[in-house]
Amino acid sequence: MLIGEVSRRCGVSTRMLRHYDTLGLVKPTGRTSGGYREYSADDIRRLFHVESLRTLGLSLNEAKRALDEPDFAPADLVGDLMRHTRQRIAAEEELLTRLERVDAAAPTEWDDVLRIVTLLRALESESAARRQQAILAQDGTAPLPVEALVEAILSEDDPNVAGALRWSLARAAGRGLAGLATGLDSEEIEVRRRATAAIAAVHTAEAAVLLRRALDDPDATVRASAALALGSRGSIDSTPALLEMVAEGRRDVEAAEVLGLLTELSPEADGIVEAMQDKLAKTDDAPTRLRITQALAEIPGTAARQALARLTHDDDRTIASTAAAIVHAQDRGRRR
């Protein structure tokens, strides 16, 4: 069979058949009287073997070794091919993910595409400084790869980079909250903490719903972040968690300040002072009672002042003197 017919029947170009001949991979057994290549049935069979091996990803040299060396063991080569294939698939999937994130950002100009790709590459950098710089350098009007930002924020352990990511994601006007919500369900405490901090930076009704979910988290840090954010927005749902923070001494000064703000923002906050007095009455722990007394100083209104006035006669001299100092400072401030 001449080279042209072999090419038609086997689907291999004549140029490639000549290349196979040069390499000694598939050499035609004979020649015609005119010097043309003539392939035997065994040559055709070998050609099919070569093409089969190539479909597995073997190079031409590897295919030649597999066919010509009797002691050639295919196991190692197949194992290498499997590893290379997995690496190639992983690289293709990574490329696809990157393309999807560029597409999701809805770029309108090539400059937008280039900015997004630059940011995505920077987010993968091992340098925290480079990650932070790339995030902060984003134009406020440029499209953002929100999904990539969410993924980064849930895994970022550098506080400066995390802050930049929260700032950037807050610009997305609520986009990305669905991804952050999955972080609230993570079994890893750090992921839940990062998700809560990021959600707290978003001022939307949907973000508030997610923060209320976080109030039930078993981790005290997650509950505290959610409570401070909700309380500063006037949500009375945060009150129990804020009171818990004061009593336990976790960010108690911030919690007291937010409780004071809450009483001004929400008409439903009348019971805060009563709840604080109830905690005072139920505990004998001196540090806890002192923190609650100090927190009352942040609560505006007559109810808190009356509670402090009563505490000036408390059996604990530290509590009594602290309450008296607060009342005195408040009186002096009013006279000015």
N, C-alpha and C positions, 0 to 999 in steps of 0.2 A: 504494500500500500504506500503510495507516494505521500509526500509531506502535505500537499494541499488537501487530499482526501482525509488524511488523519486529522488535520485541523478542523475540517467541516464536521466530521463525525464525533470528535472528542471535545470540541469547543475550546481548544487551545490554539492560540494564534501561531502562525508559522514563525513569527519572530521569536516567540517563547520556546517553540520546539527547537529552533536553532540554538538558542541559549542553553537549553537542556543538553543538547549534543555537545556544546563547547565545554560544559561543566562535567561531562561524563555521567550525567544523571540518567538520561534516556538517549542512548546512542542507537541509531538505526543499524540493524544487522548487516544490511547490504547496500549496494549501490547499483543503479541501472547502468547499462552500457554508456549512457550519456552522462553518468556521474551524479545523477539525482539520488537523494536519500530514499531508501526503501525500507519500510518498517514491517517486521514480522508480527505474527500474533503474540509472541512473547514480549516484543517491544511495546505493543499496544497495552498488554496486561500490566507491564511495569509503569507505563504512563498513567494508567488509572490508579495504580498504587501511589504514585507520586502525588497526583491531584487529591487523593483521599487524605494523605498525610498533611498536605498543605492546608486543607480545610480545618485541621486540628490546630493550626497555628505554627507548624514546624517550618523552619527556614529550609531553603534548598539544600544547604549543607547537612542539616540534621536529617532531612529525608533521605539523602544519599547514604549517610551512615546507617540509618535504620534498615535500608535495603541491601547494603553491601557487606556489613560487618556481621558475621554469624553470631558472635558473642554479644551483640548489642542488646542491652536490657531495656525494654521500653518503660519499665516502672518509674525510674528516676526522671526520665524525660517527660512522661505524662504528668508526674507530680509537679515538675517545674512549670509545665504548661498550665496546669490548674492554678498554681499560685500567680503566675503572670496574668491569667485571665481574670482572676479575682481582683487583682490590682487595677487592671484596665477597667473593669466594671465599676469599681469604686471611684476611679478617676472620672469616668463618664457620669456617674450619678452625682458626683460633686459638681461637675460642670453643669449638669441639668438643674441642680438646686440653685446654683448661682444665676443661671439664666432665668429661672422662674422668679427669683427675687428681683432681678432687674425688671422683668416684665410686670411684676406686681406693683412696682414703684411707678409704673406708667410714665416713663420718660418721653418727652416730646422732642427733644433735641439730642444730637450725638454728644454734646457736652454733658447733658444729664447722665447719659449712659456711662461716660468715662468717669464722672464724679462718683457714681454709684459703685462701679467696679473698683475704683481706688479705695473707697471706704470699706468695701467687702474684703479686699486684700489686707487693708490695715487692721481690720478686726481680727485677722488671723495671726498678726504679728506677735512674737514673744515679748516685744518691748511694750511695757505699760505706757510709757511716755508717748510712743508712736500711736498707740490705740487712742489715747486721750486726745492727742493733737488732731488726729483725723476726724474724730467725732465733733470736736469743738469748731473745726474749720468748715463745717457744713454750712452752706448758704441757707438762710432761713426760708427762702422761696423754692429751694431745690427739692425734688422728690426724694423720699426716704425709703430705703429697703426695710420696712417695718419688721418683717419676719426675722431678718438677720439681727436687727437690734434687740428683739425679744430674746432670741436664742443667746445672744452675747450677754445680755443683762442677767439672765438666769444662771450663767456660769462664771461671771466676772467676780474675781476675789480681790481686785485692787480697788480700794475705796474711792480713789480719785477718778478712775475710769468708770466705775459704777455710777458715780455722781453725774459724769458727763453723759452717760448712756440714759440715765433717767431724765436729764434735761432734754436730750434729743428726742426721746420717745414722747415726752409730754407735749412736744410741738406737733405731734401727729394727731392731735385732737381726738383721742380715744381709740384710734386704730392701734391694734396690738393688744388690746385688753383680753381678747379671747385667748391669745397665746399666754399672756401672763396668768390668766385664770387656771390654765393647766399647771402652772408652777405652784399654785396654792394647794394642789392635790398631790404634790410630790412627797415621796417618803423621806426625802432628804431635807433636814431642817434648814440648812443654808439656802437651798433653792426657794423654800417657802418664804424665808426672810427677805430674799432679794425681790421676789415677786411682789410681796406686800409693800416694800419700800417704793417700788416702781409704780404700783397702782396708786399709792398715796400721792404721787406727784401729778396724777391726772385728775382734773376737777370736772368730772361728769357724773351724771346720775348712775350710769352703769358702773363706774369705778366705786361709787358709794355702796352699791349692792355687793360688790366683791369684797369690799372692806368689812362689811357686816358679817360676811362669811368668815373672814379671818379672825373676827372676835371670838370665835369658838375653837380656834386652833389650840392644840395642847401646848404649844411653845409660848412662853411668856413674852418673848421678844416680838414675835409676830403679833400677838394680841396688843402689845403696847403700841407698835407702829400704827396698827389699824385704829386703835382708840384715839390716839393723838390726832390723826388725820380727820377722823369723823367728828370728834369733839370740836375741832377748830372750824368745822363747817356747820355747827349747830345741831348735830345729830345727838339726841338724847340717849340713843342706843349705846353710846360709848360710856355712859356714866359708870356702870358697874366695873368695867375694866379700868377706868381712870381712878376710881376709888381704891381698887385693888393695888394699883401702882403706888399710890400714896401710902397705903398701909404697909406694903412690902418693901418700900424704899427703892423701887426701880423707876428711875427717871421721875421721881416724885415731884421735883420742883416744876418740871414741864407739865406733869399731869395736873398739879394744882393750878397752874396758870390757865390751862385749857378748861378746867372746871369753872374757873372764874369767868372766862370768856363765854362758856356755854350758858351760864346763868343770864348773860346779857343777850345772847343770840336766840335762845329758845324760851318761849313762854311756859314750856312744860318742865323747866328745870327747877321749879320751886322746892322739890323734894331733896335737892342735893345736900343742903345743910342738915336736914333731918337725918339723911343717910350717914353723913359724917359723924353726927352726934351718936347715932346708933352704934357705929363702929367703935367710937370712943368708950361707950358704956360696956361693950362686950369684950374688951381686951384689957388685960393687966400689963401688957408689955409696954414698958416705959418709952422705948424708942418709937414704937408705933404710935402711941398716944401723942408724943411730941410732934411727929411728922403731921399728924392730922390737925393738931392745934396750929402749927405753922401754915398748913394749907388753907385754914379758915381765913387767914389774912388776905388770901387772893380772891375771896368770894365777896362781891359787892352786896349791899343791901342790909336791912336791919336784922334779918334772921341770923346772919353770920356774926354781926356785931353783938347781938344779944348772947349768942353761944359763947363768944369770947369773954364777954363780961362775966358770965357764970363760971368760966374756967379760971378766972382770976382768984377764985376761992377754992380751987381744986386742992385735994390733999397732997398731991405731988408738987413740991415746991418749984421744981423746974417747969412744970406745966403752968402753974399759977404765975410765975414770974414772966414766962414767955408770953402768955395771954395778956398780962398787964402791959408789957412793953409794946405789944401790937396795938392794944387799945390806945395807949398813950400816943403812939406814933400817928394813929389815925386821927385822934383829936387834934394833935398839933398840925396835921396836914389840912384839916378843915378850917382851922383858924387863920391860915395863911391866905 
